[in-house]
C-alpha cells in the first residue's frame, strides 16, 4: 500500500512536506488535523494521532489493517535499498511531547496519593513504550 491509499480515505488532508501529511483522525470526532502520515523511502507508511488514538483504531475506521502500512515484500525486493535515514530530532520531540505530558501527569497524580484506572494505566504504559522507542531510535543515529 502507498500513503495515497490511506490518504484517499481521510478527510482534511494537507501536505506538510515531501512524503508528509496531516489529516483529521477518522477514529475520533476530529475537527482539525491531529494525525500525521509519513511515507518512508521503502514505502512504509507511518501514522501518528497526537490526540492519542491507536494506529489499529485509525486503520479500522478506514477499513485497513496494520499490515497495509508496510510494502509488499515482492515490491520491496525490487526497490533500491536506500540508506536508513533517521527521523529529524524535531519530529521525534513532537512525537514524544504528548507522551511525556501523559507520563508527567500520571506521576504527579500518583505522587499525590491518587490511583489510576485500568484504562489510565494502559495509556501510561503506551506512553512509556513510545518514549522508550523514541529513545532507542535516537541512539542508533
N, CA, C and O of each residue as an XYZ file, in Angstrom:
564
protein
N       0.848     -1.174      0.000
C       0.000      0.000      0.000
C       0.894      1.238      0.000
O       1.958      1.249      0.620
N       0.462      2.247     -0.682
C       1.158      3.531     -0.624
C       0.391      4.444      0.317
O      -0.745      4.155      0.695
N       1.018      5.540      0.689
C       0.349      6.503      1.557
C      -0.921      7.021      0.886
O      -1.891      7.352      1.566
N      -0.917      7.091     -0.436
C      -2.081      7.595     -1.169
C      -3.334      6.772     -0.863
O      -4.430      7.328     -0.785
N      -3.188      5.473     -0.693
C      -4.331      4.612     -0.375
C      -4.975      5.039      0.934
O      -6.199      5.122      1.032
N      -4.155      5.309      1.933
C      -4.668      5.771      3.225
C      -5.214      7.185      3.101
O      -6.316      7.465      3.573
N      -4.462      8.075      2.475
C      -4.857      9.483      2.376
C      -6.193      9.649      1.660
O      -6.968     10.543      1.998
N      -6.470      8.793      0.669
C      -7.743      8.848     -0.058
C      -8.933      8.568      0.851
O     -10.061      8.944      0.530
N      -8.693      7.912      1.978
C      -9.771      7.542      2.902
C      -9.897      8.510      4.073
O     -10.721      8.297      4.962
N      -9.096      9.564      4.085
C      -9.084     10.526      5.183
C      -9.678     11.864      4.757
O      -9.745     12.175      3.568
N     -10.104     12.640      5.730
C     -10.617     13.993      5.484
C      -9.612     15.017      5.975
O      -8.810     14.749      6.869
N      -9.672     16.199      5.372
C      -8.831     17.304      5.818
C      -7.352     17.095      5.565
O      -6.521     17.613      6.311
N      -7.008     16.347      4.530
C      -5.608     16.039      4.239
C      -4.924     17.270      3.650
O      -5.458     17.937      2.764
N      -3.731     17.552      4.165
C      -2.905     18.593      3.552
C      -1.434     18.219      3.724
O      -1.035     17.692      4.763
N      -0.639     18.496      2.701
C       0.783     18.150      2.767
C       1.535     19.071      3.718
O       1.202     20.248      3.855
N       2.554     18.519      4.373
C       3.397     19.324      5.265
C       4.857     19.257      4.838
O       5.718     19.886      5.454
N       5.129     18.508      3.801
C       6.486     18.341      3.299
C       6.504     17.165      2.350
O       5.467     16.570      2.059
N       7.674     16.838      1.877
C       7.817     15.721      0.954
C       7.517     14.408      1.677
O       8.206     14.038      2.628
N       6.475     13.707      1.209
C       6.107     12.431      1.822
C       5.491     12.563      3.201
O       5.494     11.605      3.973
N       4.954     13.755      3.527
C       4.365     14.003      4.852
C       3.047     14.764      4.713
O       2.918     15.681      3.903
N       2.071     14.353      5.532
C       0.759     14.979      5.510
C       0.188     15.033      6.922
O       0.641     14.324      7.822
N      -0.817     15.891      7.096
C      -1.649     15.870      8.294
C      -3.087     15.707      7.830
O      -3.433     16.084      6.711
N      -3.922     15.143      8.695
C      -5.326     14.918      8.361
C      -6.131     14.815      9.644
O      -5.578     14.721     10.740
N      -7.449     14.833      9.486
C      -8.323     14.617     10.640
C      -8.366     13.121     10.911
O      -8.478     12.318      9.985
N      -8.278     12.757     12.161
C      -8.280     11.344     12.548
C      -9.688     10.763     12.386
O     -10.651     11.327     12.906
N      -9.814      9.639     11.670
C     -11.129      9.024     11.483
C     -11.606      8.227     12.698
O     -12.757      7.790     12.728
N     -10.750      8.033     13.692
C     -11.110      7.209     14.844
C     -11.779      8.007     15.960
O     -12.293      7.424     16.915
N     -11.775      9.321     15.850
C     -12.477     10.145     16.838
C     -13.036     11.385     16.151
O     -12.671     11.668     15.010
N     -13.891     12.111     16.803
C     -14.548     13.283     16.227
C     -13.603     14.451     16.058
O     -13.718     15.457     16.759
N     -12.686     14.326     15.146
C     -11.666     15.350     14.904
C     -12.247     16.521     14.125
O     -12.862     16.323     13.078
N     -12.057     17.743     14.628
C     -12.499     18.923     13.899
C     -11.345     19.595     13.179
O     -11.552     20.386     12.259
N     -10.136     19.280     13.598
C      -8.946     19.788     12.909
C      -7.922     18.657     12.851
O      -8.037     17.656     13.558
N      -6.941     18.835     12.010
C      -5.957     17.776     11.787
C      -5.159     17.486     13.060
O      -4.473     18.363     13.586
N      -5.257     16.253     13.547
C      -4.482     15.837     14.719
C      -3.606     14.637     14.393
O      -2.893     14.123     15.255
N      -3.666     14.198     13.150
C      -2.979     12.973     12.765
C      -1.941     13.283     11.689
O      -2.190     14.054     10.761
N      -0.759     12.655     11.841
C       0.268     12.820     10.811
C       0.463     11.492     10.087
O       0.303     10.413     10.657
N       0.814     11.613      8.809
C       1.089     10.455      7.956
C       2.417     10.742      7.272
O       2.659     11.849      6.793
N       3.268      9.731      7.235
C       4.567      9.877      6.576
C       4.856      8.604      5.793
O       4.660      7.497      6.294
N       5.324      8.772      4.558
C       5.719      7.621      3.756
C       7.234      7.619      3.636
O       7.835      8.579      3.153
N       7.844      6.525      4.084
C       9.296      6.390      4.028
C       9.745      5.975      2.636
O       8.935      5.558      1.809
N      11.035      6.093      2.390
C      11.592      5.737      1.088
C      11.307      4.295      0.688
O      11.189      3.996     -0.500
N      11.194      3.399      1.666
C      10.948      1.989      1.338
C       9.463      1.675      1.165
O       9.099      0.521      0.939
N       8.594      2.700      1.269
C       7.164      2.502      1.094
C       6.394      2.284      2.377
O       5.164      2.227      2.353
N       7.083      2.161      3.495
C       6.415      2.017      4.785
C       5.660      3.307      5.103
O       6.171      4.404      4.879
N       4.450      3.168      5.623
C       3.626      4.324      5.976
C       3.548      4.417      7.489
O       3.142      3.467      8.159
N       3.939      5.564      8.023
C       3.870      5.824      9.461
C       2.650      6.680      9.754
O       2.347      7.619      9.018
N       1.951      6.350     10.838
C       0.749      7.075     11.229
C       0.846      7.391     12.711
O       1.204      6.530     13.514
N       0.525      8.635     13.074
C       0.513      9.006     14.494
C      -0.599     10.014     14.726
O      -0.677     11.035     14.042
N      -1.457      9.722     15.694
C      -2.510     10.655     16.082
C      -2.094     11.325     17.375
O      -1.926     10.659     18.396
N      -1.928     12.628     17.339
C      -1.483     13.374     18.510
C      -2.568     13.475     19.579
O      -2.292     13.894     20.703
N      -3.805     13.092     19.235
C      -4.873     13.060     20.233
C      -4.878     11.735     20.994
O      -5.606     11.586     21.976
N      -4.066     10.770     20.543
C      -3.906      9.535     21.295
C      -4.580      8.298     20.734
O      -4.480      7.232     21.342
N      -5.262      8.390     19.603
C      -5.884      7.193     19.031
C      -4.801      6.216     18.584
O      -3.742      6.622     18.106
N      -5.078      4.933     18.744
C      -4.101      3.924     18.336
C      -4.126      3.771     16.815
O      -5.131      4.057     16.164
N      -3.019      3.321     16.272
C      -2.927      3.088     14.833
C      -3.970      2.052     14.420
O      -4.607      2.189     13.375
N      -4.139      1.033     15.229
C      -5.116     -0.021     14.917
C      -6.532      0.564     14.812
O      -7.285      0.194     13.911
N      -6.903      1.479     15.729
C      -8.228      2.104     15.679
C      -8.374      2.989     14.440
O      -9.433      3.015     13.813
N      -7.315      3.707     14.092
C      -7.337      4.569     12.909
C      -7.551      3.716     11.656
O      -8.400      4.022     10.819
N      -6.767      2.645     11.545
C      -6.874      1.783     10.369
C      -8.239      1.114     10.283
O      -8.814      1.015      9.199
N      -8.760      0.657     11.410
C     -10.076      0.016     11.423
C     -11.153      0.987     10.938
O     -12.093      0.582     10.253
N     -11.017      2.259     11.290
C     -12.009      3.266     10.907
C     -12.039      3.507      9.398
O     -13.039      3.993      8.868
N     -10.952      3.170      8.706
C     -10.908      3.374      7.250
C     -10.831      2.051      6.480
O     -10.605      2.040      5.270
N     -11.022      0.938      7.196
C     -11.080     -0.361      6.542
C      -9.739     -0.925      6.116
O      -9.665     -1.665      5.135
N      -8.677     -0.589      6.836
C      -7.348     -1.116      6.533
C      -6.835     -1.915      7.723
O      -7.418     -1.877      8.807
N      -5.747     -2.634      7.512
C      -5.127     -3.411      8.574
C      -3.693     -2.955      8.777
O      -3.116     -2.289      7.918
N      -3.125     -3.314      9.910
C      -1.761     -2.914     10.251
C      -0.772     -3.314      9.152
O       0.126     -2.543      8.816
N      -0.933     -4.511      8.596
C      -0.027     -4.996      7.548
C      -0.047     -4.105      6.312
O       0.914     -4.088      5.544
N      -1.143     -3.358      6.114
C      -1.247     -2.477      4.955
C      -0.254     -1.314      5.006
O      -0.008     -0.668      3.988
N       0.313     -1.045      6.176
C       1.262      0.064      6.316
C       2.653     -0.282      5.795
O       3.513      0.590      5.669
N       2.865     -1.549      5.496
C       4.188     -1.994      5.076
C       4.138     -2.437      3.616
O       3.151     -3.026      3.176
N       5.208     -2.152      2.862
C       5.201     -2.521      1.453
C       5.206     -4.032      1.278
O       5.697     -4.775      2.128
N       4.655     -4.459      0.173
C       4.656     -5.872     -0.180
C       6.108     -6.321     -0.308
O       6.914     -5.619     -0.919
N       6.455     -7.467      0.252
C       7.832     -7.973      0.226
C       8.372     -8.070     -1.206
O       9.531     -7.735     -1.452
N       7.546     -8.523     -2.144
C       7.982     -8.653     -3.530
C       8.321     -7.272     -4.094
O       9.354     -7.099     -4.742
N       7.436     -6.275     -3.842
C       7.698     -4.913     -4.301
C       8.968     -4.368     -3.662
O       9.775     -3.717     -4.326
N       9.139     -4.634     -2.383
C      10.290     -4.107     -1.657
C      11.592     -4.671     -2.215
O      12.583     -3.948     -2.305
N      11.607     -5.941     -2.587
C      12.818     -6.546     -3.122
C      13.251     -5.894     -4.432
O      14.434     -5.904     -4.773
N      12.293     -5.326     -5.167
C      12.613     -4.702     -6.434
C      13.037     -3.244     -6.287
O      13.568     -2.653     -7.227
N      12.813     -2.685     -5.154
C      13.222     -1.300     -4.910
C      14.679     -1.251     -4.503
O      15.205     -2.188     -3.903
N      15.318     -0.153     -4.835
C      16.703      0.049     -4.403
C      16.693      0.308     -2.904
O      15.973      1.180     -2.418
N      17.478     -0.438     -2.196
C      17.540     -0.234     -0.747
C      18.408      0.970     -0.457
O      19.613      0.964     -0.705
N      17.777      1.999      0.072
C      18.489      3.225      0.380
C      19.042      3.196      1.789
O      18.749      2.301      2.582
N      19.819      4.163      2.063
C      20.364      4.307      3.408
C      19.226      4.653      4.354
O      18.360      5.458      4.013
N      19.219      4.067      5.512
C      18.192      4.348      6.507
C      18.440      5.734      7.072
O      19.489      6.018      7.650
N      17.444      6.588      6.888
C      17.575      7.953      7.382
C      16.822      8.071      8.701
O      15.662      7.666      8.787
N      17.453      8.611      9.712
C      16.756      8.780     10.992
C      15.739      9.915     10.894
O      15.826     10.778     10.021
N      14.778      9.891     11.807
C      13.829     10.989     11.893
C      14.565     12.234     12.351
O      15.478     12.141     13.172
N      14.191     13.391     11.842
C      14.766     14.629     12.373
C      14.404     14.757     13.857
O      13.338     14.322     14.292
N      15.308     15.356     14.611
C      15.115     15.485     16.067
C      13.806     16.191     16.402
O      13.143     15.828     17.374
N      13.423     17.196     15.613
C      12.174     17.910     15.907
C      10.967     16.994     15.763
O      10.006     17.123     16.522
N      10.997     16.064     14.799
C       9.893     15.113     14.648
C       9.807     14.185     15.854
O       8.717     13.882     16.337
N      10.947     13.742     16.328
C      10.979     12.858     17.499
C      10.437     13.597     18.722
O       9.641     13.046     19.483
N      10.865     14.829     18.906
C      10.400     15.607     20.061
C       8.901     15.856     19.996
O       8.214     15.762     21.012
N       8.388     16.173     18.812
C       6.937     16.380     18.679
C       6.172     15.101     19.001
O       5.123     15.135     19.645
N       6.712     13.978     18.545
C       6.020     12.703     18.747
C       5.962     12.307     20.220
O       4.968     11.737     20.671
N       7.022     12.606     20.971
C       7.024     12.189     22.374
C       6.525     13.275     23.323
O       6.352     13.017     24.514
N       6.294     14.475     22.820
C       5.830     15.561     23.700
C       4.556     15.169     24.451
O       4.492     15.296     25.674
N       3.558     14.700     23.734
C       2.283     14.326     24.366
C       2.478     13.158     25.330
O       1.893     13.125     26.413
N       3.315     12.195     24.915
C       3.550     11.029     25.760
C       4.228     11.447     27.073
O       3.899     10.929     28.141
N       5.164     12.376     26.983
C       5.853     12.860     28.186
C       4.878     13.595     29.104
O       4.958     13.459     30.325
N       3.964     14.366     28.531
C       2.964     15.070     29.345
C       2.034     14.087     30.052
O       1.661     14.292     31.207
N       1.667     13.020     29.346
C       0.813     11.991     29.960
C       1.552     11.333     31.117
O       0.982     11.142     32.191
N       2.826     10.984     30.902
C       3.618     10.349     31.955
C       3.798     11.289     33.144
O       3.703     10.860     34.294
N       4.058     12.568     32.875
C       4.254     13.537     33.956
C       2.963     13.739     34.748
O       2.991     13.841     35.974
N       1.840     13.795     34.048
C       0.550     13.956     34.728
C       0.262     12.760     35.622
O      -0.167     12.924     36.765
N       0.496     11.552     35.105
C       0.259     10.336     35.895
C       1.191     10.295     37.100
O       0.768      9.926     38.196
N       2.453     10.669     36.911
C       3.412     10.658     38.017
C       2.984     11.635     39.108
O       3.057     11.318     40.296
N       2.539     12.819     38.704
C       2.081     13.818     39.678
C       0.849     13.309     40.434
O       0.753     13.450     41.653
N      -0.088     12.717     39.688
C      -1.306     12.194     40.285
C      -0.978     11.090     41.296
O      -1.504     11.081     42.409
N      -0.107     10.164     40.897
C       0.290      9.076     41.789
C       1.079      9.603     42.987
O       0.912      9.130     44.110
N       1.935     10.582     42.734
C       2.742     11.174     43.798
C       1.906     11.867     44.853
O       2.328     11.998     46.002
N       0.716     12.311     44.466
C      -0.187     12.970     45.410
C      -1.199     11.995     46.003
O      -2.226     12.409     46.541
N      -0.906     10.696     45.901
C      -1.743      9.695     46.551
C      -2.886      9.157     45.720
O      -3.680      8.359     46.217
N      -2.994      9.572     44.471
C      -4.070      9.091     43.608
C      -3.777      7.684     43.105
O      -2.670      7.169     43.261
N      -4.779      7.079     42.505
C      -4.580      5.768     41.881
C      -5.150      5.835     40.471
O      -6.058      6.617     40.189
N      -4.605      5.007     39.596
C      -5.003      5.025     38.192
C      -6.048      3.959     37.900
O      -6.036      2.878     38.488
N      -6.949      4.283     36.986
C      -7.890      3.276     36.498
C      -7.117      2.336     35.574
O      -5.993      2.638     35.175
N      -7.713      1.214     35.241
C      -7.065      0.283     34.316
C      -6.800      0.961     32.974
O      -5.748      0.762     32.367
N      -7.763      1.764     32.514
C      -7.607      2.469     31.240
C      -6.448      3.479     31.318
O      -5.643      3.574     30.391
N      -6.367      4.228     32.423
C      -5.272      5.189     32.599
C      -3.925      4.471     32.686
O      -2.927      4.945     32.144
N      -3.904      3.330     33.368
C      -2.665      2.552     33.493
C      -2.199      2.073     32.114
O      -1.010      2.135     31.802
N      -3.142      1.594     31.287
C      -2.815      1.153     29.923
C      -2.257      2.310     29.102
O      -1.291      2.143     28.358
N      -2.872      3.485     29.242
C      -2.401      4.647     28.468
C      -1.021      5.068     28.931
O      -0.188      5.459     28.113
N      -0.761      4.995     30.237
C       0.561      5.326     30.766
C       1.605      4.349     30.232
O       2.710      4.758     29.875
N       1.266      3.073     30.174
C       2.197      2.077     29.632
C       2.463      2.317     28.142
O       3.582      2.122     27.667
N       1.436      2.738     27.417
C       1.624      3.086     25.998
C       2.576      4.268     25.873
O       3.477      4.257     25.034
N       2.381      5.283     26.704
C       3.263      6.454     26.682
C       4.700      6.051     26.983
O       5.630      6.506     26.318
N       4.877      5.206     27.975
C       6.229      4.754     28.331
C       6.866      3.984     27.183
O       8.049      4.166     26.896
N       6.099      3.130     26.528
C       6.629      2.355     25.402
C       7.019      3.263     24.246
O       8.047      3.048     23.603
N       6.198      4.284     23.977
C       6.509      5.208     22.877
C       7.745      6.046     23.190
O       8.567      6.287     22.305
N       7.884      6.487     24.425
C       9.066      7.261     24.816
C      10.311      6.383     24.715
O      11.342      6.816     24.201
N      10.212      5.158     25.203
C      11.335      4.228     25.137
C      11.733      3.951     23.687
O      12.922      3.909     23.371
N      10.754      3.763     22.809
C      11.047      3.510     21.397
C      11.751      4.718     20.773
O      12.687      4.555     19.990
N      11.308      5.916     21.115
C      11.941      7.123     20.576
C      13.389      7.232     21.049
O      14.278      7.572     20.269
N      13.622      6.941     22.331
C      14.986      6.986     22.860
C      15.862      5.938     22.176
O      17.007      6.215     21.820
N      15.321      4.741     21.997
C      16.067      3.665     21.336
C      16.436      4.070     19.912
O      17.568      3.852     19.482
N      15.502      4.652     19.183
C      15.778      5.065     17.799
C      16.841      6.146     17.738
O      17.685      6.129     16.842
N      16.817      7.087     18.674
C      17.800      8.169     18.628
C      19.205      7.674     18.975
O      20.189      8.315     18.606
N      19.311      6.568     19.665
C      20.624      6.000     19.987
C      21.284      5.372     18.763
O      22.499      5.175     18.740
N      20.484      5.057     17.749
C      21.011      4.436     16.531
C      21.456      5.466     15.502
O      21.921      5.112     14.419
N      21.315      6.720     15.841
C      21.674      7.800     14.893
C      23.167      8.018     14.909
O      23.673      8.878     14.186
